[in-house]
């Protein structure tokens, strides 16, 4: 599967900056894996048969949920692309059901970055692009939002 941006580049157009969804999307999966590991350890440490079986069964269920969350986060990151070319900003999400938006750089009125405290620490945030006559588009939870903004506004 090739990159979406490579399929839609126009003659003379070059990719200046690319970013992706931040790894923070894996956080629920990481938490679920930790809970599954704690339950597995608990099942090995207890001597009561019913508690051992309950902890082991719970560990298996939580591990299945963790596996689902891991695959979902991985697929989201795989199918999300955000690029700045020398002519436009392109954002694509989805695989079968695809959502894209493109805005010409000369139509960008402002670029706003929203970061929480955790976003500042781990370098992720939401970027809102306001276009002249184009409307407003928000790209959620992308990596390095300030560098992305700078790539859009630097001409």
Residue pairs with C-beta under 8 A, 6 or more apart in sequence:
3 81
4 81
4 90
4 92
4 100
5 15
5 18
5 81
5 83
5 85
5 90
5 92
8 90
9 15
9 85
10 87
13 85
13 86
13 87
13 88
14 85
14 86
15 83
15 84
15 85
16 84
16 85
16 86
16 151
17 83
17 84
17 147
17 148
17 151
18 81
18 82
18 83
18 84
19 82
19 83
19 142
19 143
19 144
19 147
19 148
20 77
20 80
20 81
20 82
20 142
20 143
21 76
21 77
21 80
21 141
21 142
21 143
22 122
22 123
22 124
22 141
22 142
22 143
23 77
23 143
24 118
24 122
24 124
24 141
25 73
25 76
25 77
25 141
26 70
26 73
26 74
28 69
28 73
29 66
29 69
29 70
29 72
29 73
32 62
32 63
32 65
32 66
32 69
33 63
33 66
33 70
35 62
35 66
36 59
36 62
36 63
36 66
37 59
39 55
39 56
39 58
39 59
39 62
40 55
40 56
40 59
42 55
42 59
43 51
43 52
43 53
43 55
43 56
43 59
44 52
46 52
46 55
75 95
76 93
79 92
79 93
79 94
79 95
80 92
80 93
81 90
81 91
81 92
82 89
82 90
82 91
82 92
82 139
82 142
82 148
83 89
83 90
83 91
84 90
84 105
84 148
84 151
84 152
86 105
87 104
87 105
88 102
88 103
88 104
88 105
89 102
89 103
89 105
89 108
89 129
89 152
90 100
90 101
90 102
91 100
91 101
91 102
91 137
91 139
92 98
92 99
92 100
93 99
93 100
101 137
103 129
103 131
103 134
103 137
105 152
105 155
107 131
107 132
107 133
107 134
108 129
108 130
108 131
108 132
108 152
108 153
109 130
109 131
109 132
110 129
110 130
111 127
111 128
111 129
111 130
111 149
111 152
111 153
112 127
112 128
112 130
113 125
113 126
113 127
113 128
113 145
113 146
113 149
114 125
114 126
114 127
114 128
115 124
115 125
115 126
115 145
116 125
119 125
119 145
123 143
123 144
123 145
124 141
124 142
124 143
124 144
124 145
125 141
125 142
125 145
125 146
126 138
126 139
126 140
126 141
126 142
126 145
127 138
127 139
127 142
127 145
127 148
127 149
128 136
128 137
128 138
128 139
129 136
129 137
129 138
129 139
129 152
130 136
131 137
142 148
